[in-house]
């Protein structure tokens, strides 16, 4: 079994390399490329001279395709990493920050690719893939002992609830990351009017669709977490830092949906709410490093 644990880490390493390469391709595709144009001019005296000018244009189609292909390689290798660790542990790898982040990388990349395929928009990868690379760097920075598969502490020995609760959180966070990417690109596209970026209307819709998936998932996280808390700690709610920040994050996205549906908010204001919501998501993800709490099992 130790060999499978090592193989899982090697697959993660391959995934990290593929995702880093994919991020570079997506960023290059989104930024575009400089094209040099030369023209020959003729004066009234009959002499000729040449001039050159530089202008930005869309990124090469090929580099965008390489970005997608490498992202799929990242999904395959990260999926193998998660799968091999699941075989060894006899459960999904969700018990500490190493396992949690490993699974999050896989899910985030897969959900991004689903949005890319549905909308036909590759420029989102210039925001989402660097997030996955940052997560991979974070996984590399974790202590080596977290890579071992250990027995679960008593509070975590409820496999069905742990799988449902934590998996819902990972899916919700991934959707919120896609919404964040759409919001950032919306602000750029609406201010700069860059022709090859997706239209602001499409980016606004992508952000909305991502939140409509992530918001009910986050509600499920809170409900399942309360049930699990009662089983593990004897109470449904402790105002634990993780619980409180998760509730606050859910309310932020509730405000987004409310203002969009009832107040008619669109565009810039909604984009800033999504960016603030993702900041709350990041805080929820890492908040226990600063505040501890009952959720601080293996850093989770």
ZIGIWO-V772923 format. One record per residue. N is the residue number from 1. NEAR is the number of other C-alpha atoms within 10 Angstrom. D_FIRST is the distance of its C-alpha to the first C-alpha in whole Angstrom. Layout:
BEGIN
n=<N | N>
near=<NEAR | NEAR>
d_first=<D_FIRST | D_FIRST>
END
This chain:
BEGIN
n=<1 | 2 | 3 | 4 | 5 | 6 | 7 | 8 | 9 | 10 | 11 | 12 | 13 | 14 | 15 | 16 | 17 | 18 | 19 | 20 | 21 | 22 | 23 | 24 | 25 | 26 | 27 | 28 | 29 | 30 | 31 | 32 | 33 | 34 | 35 | 36 | 37 | 38 | 39 | 40 | 41 | 42 | 43 | 44 | 45 | 46 | 47 | 48 | 49 | 50 | 51 | 52 | 53 | 54 | 55 | 56 | 57 | 58 | 59 | 60 | 61 | 62 | 63 | 64 | 65 | 66 | 67 | 68 | 69 | 70 | 71 | 72 | 73 | 74 | 75 | 76 | 77 | 78 | 79 | 80 | 81 | 82 | 83 | 84 | 85 | 86 | 87 | 88 | 89 | 90 | 91 | 92 | 93 | 94 | 95 | 96 | 97 | 98 | 99 | 100 | 101 | 102 | 103 | 104 | 105 | 106 | 107 | 108 | 109 | 110 | 111 | 112 | 113 | 114 | 115 | 116 | 117 | 118 | 119 | 120 | 121 | 122 | 123 | 124 | 125 | 126 | 127 | 128 | 129 | 130 | 131 | 132 | 133 | 134 | 135 | 136 | 137 | 138 | 139 | 140 | 141 | 142 | 143 | 144 | 145 | 146 | 147 | 148 | 149 | 150 | 151 | 152 | 153 | 154 | 155 | 156 | 157 | 158 | 159 | 160 | 161 | 162 | 163 | 164 | 165 | 166 | 167 | 168 | 169 | 170 | 171 | 172 | 173 | 174 | 175 | 176 | 177 | 178 | 179 | 180 | 181 | 182 | 183 | 184 | 185 | 186 | 187 | 188 | 189 | 190 | 191 | 192 | 193 | 194 | 195 | 196 | 197 | 198 | 199 | 200 | 201 | 202 | 203 | 204 | 205 | 206 | 207 | 208 | 209 | 210 | 211 | 212 | 213 | 214 | 215 | 216 | 217 | 218 | 219 | 220 | 221 | 222 | 223 | 224 | 225 | 226 | 227 | 228 | 229 | 230 | 231 | 232 | 233 | 234 | 235 | 236 | 237 | 238 | 239 | 240 | 241 | 242 | 243 | 244 | 245 | 246 | 247 | 248 | 249 | 250 | 251 | 252 | 253 | 254 | 255 | 256 | 257 | 258 | 259 | 260 | 261 | 262 | 263 | 264 | 265 | 266 | 267 | 268 | 269 | 270 | 271 | 272 | 273 | 274 | 275 | 276 | 277 | 278 | 279 | 280 | 281 | 282 | 283 | 284 | 285 | 286 | 287 | 288 | 289 | 290 | 291 | 292 | 293 | 294 | 295 | 296 | 297 | 298 | 299 | 300>
near=<12 | 10 | 9 | 16 | 20 | 16 | 16 | 24 | 21 | 16 | 21 | 27 | 18 | 18 | 28 | 27 | 17 | 22 | 31 | 23 | 19 | 29 | 25 | 18 | 25 | 29 | 22 | 19 | 26 | 23 | 17 | 17 | 15 | 13 | 12 | 10 | 10 | 11 | 9 | 9 | 11 | 10 | 8 | 6 | 6 | 7 | 8 | 10 | 9 | 9 | 9 | 9 | 10 | 11 | 9 | 12 | 14 | 17 | 20 | 14 | 9 | 11 | 18 | 23 | 16 | 17 | 27 | 22 | 15 | 21 | 28 | 19 | 19 | 29 | 25 | 18 | 24 | 31 | 22 | 20 | 28 | 25 | 18 | 22 | 25 | 19 | 14 | 18 | 17 | 10 | 15 | 22 | 26 | 24 | 24 | 17 | 23 | 26 | 23 | 21 | 21 | 24 | 22 | 25 | 29 | 24 | 23 | 25 | 23 | 20 | 18 | 23 | 22 | 12 | 18 | 17 | 12 | 9 | 14 | 11 | 17 | 22 | 23 | 27 | 29 | 22 | 20 | 23 | 27 | 19 | 20 | 25 | 21 | 14 | 17 | 23 | 12 | 14 | 22 | 14 | 10 | 13 | 9 | 10 | 9 | 16 | 18 | 14 | 17 | 11 | 10 | 14 | 9 | 8 | 14 | 15 | 13 | 13 | 14 | 10 | 15 | 20 | 16 | 14 | 23 | 19 | 21 | 21 | 22 | 25 | 20 | 27 | 25 | 25 | 26 | 27 | 30 | 28 | 30 | 28 | 27 | 30 | 29 | 20 | 24 | 26 | 19 | 14 | 19 | 15 | 11 | 10 | 13 | 16 | 10 | 15 | 23 | 21 | 15 | 21 | 13 | 14 | 26 | 21 | 17 | 24 | 24 | 23 | 15 | 22 | 26 | 18 | 14 | 26 | 22 | 15 | 22 | 25 | 18 | 17 | 23 | 21 | 14 | 18 | 20 | 19 | 16 | 20 | 17 | 13 | 13 | 15 | 13 | 11 | 12 | 16 | 15 | 16 | 12 | 15 | 19 | 23 | 20 | 15 | 18 | 22 | 17 | 16 | 23 | 24 | 16 | 20 | 23 | 17 | 16 | 23 | 20 | 13 | 16 | 16 | 11 | 8 | 10 | 11 | 15 | 16 | 18 | 17 | 14 | 21 | 26 | 17 | 19 | 28 | 19 | 16 | 25 | 22 | 15 | 19 | 23 | 14 | 17 | 20 | 20 | 14 | 19 | 19 | 12 | 9 | 12 | 15 | 17 | 16 | 14 | 16 | 16 | 12 | 18 | 22>
d_first=<0 | 4 | 5 | 5 | 6 | 9 | 10 | 11 | 13 | 14 | 15 | 17 | 19 | 20 | 21 | 23 | 25 | 26 | 27 | 29 | 31 | 31 | 33 | 35 | 36 | 37 | 39 | 41 | 42 | 43 | 45 | 47 | 48 | 52 | 54 | 57 | 60 | 63 | 67 | 70 | 73 | 77 | 79 | 83 | 84 | 82 | 79 | 76 | 73 | 69 | 67 | 63 | 61 | 58 | 56 | 53 | 52 | 49 | 46 | 45 | 43 | 41 | 39 | 39 | 37 | 35 | 34 | 33 | 31 | 29 | 28 | 27 | 25 | 24 | 23 | 21 | 19 | 18 | 18 | 15 | 14 | 14 | 13 | 10 | 9 | 11 | 9 | 6 | 9 | 11 | 14 | 16 | 15 | 18 | 18 | 19 | 21 | 18 | 16 | 20 | 21 | 19 | 19 | 23 | 23 | 22 | 25 | 27 | 27 | 27 | 30 | 32 | 32 | 33 | 36 | 37 | 37 | 39 | 41 | 41 | 41 | 39 | 41 | 38 | 36 | 37 | 37 | 33 | 31 | 32 | 31 | 28 | 28 | 29 | 26 | 24 | 25 | 25 | 21 | 21 | 24 | 21 | 20 | 17 | 16 | 16 | 13 | 10 | 9 | 12 | 14 | 17 | 20 | 23 | 25 | 22 | 21 | 23 | 20 | 23 | 25 | 23 | 22 | 26 | 27 | 25 | 24 | 28 | 28 | 26 | 28 | 32 | 31 | 30 | 34 | 35 | 34 | 36 | 39 | 39 | 39 | 42 | 44 | 43 | 44 | 47 | 49 | 49 | 50 | 53 | 54 | 54 | 54 | 52 | 53 | 49 | 47 | 47 | 50 | 50 | 51 | 47 | 45 | 47 | 46 | 42 | 42 | 44 | 41 | 38 | 39 | 40 | 37 | 35 | 38 | 37 | 34 | 34 | 37 | 34 | 32 | 35 | 35 | 32 | 31 | 34 | 33 | 30 | 32 | 34 | 31 | 30 | 33 | 36 | 37 | 37 | 38 | 38 | 39 | 36 | 36 | 33 | 35 | 38 | 37 | 35 | 39 | 41 | 39 | 39 | 43 | 43 | 42 | 44 | 47 | 46 | 47 | 50 | 52 | 51 | 52 | 55 | 56 | 55 | 53 | 52 | 51 | 52 | 51 | 49 | 47 | 47 | 46 | 43 | 42 | 43 | 40 | 38 | 38 | 38 | 35 | 33 | 35 | 33 | 30 | 30 | 33 | 31 | 31 | 34 | 35 | 32 | 33 | 31 | 28 | 27 | 23 | 21 | 24 | 24>
END
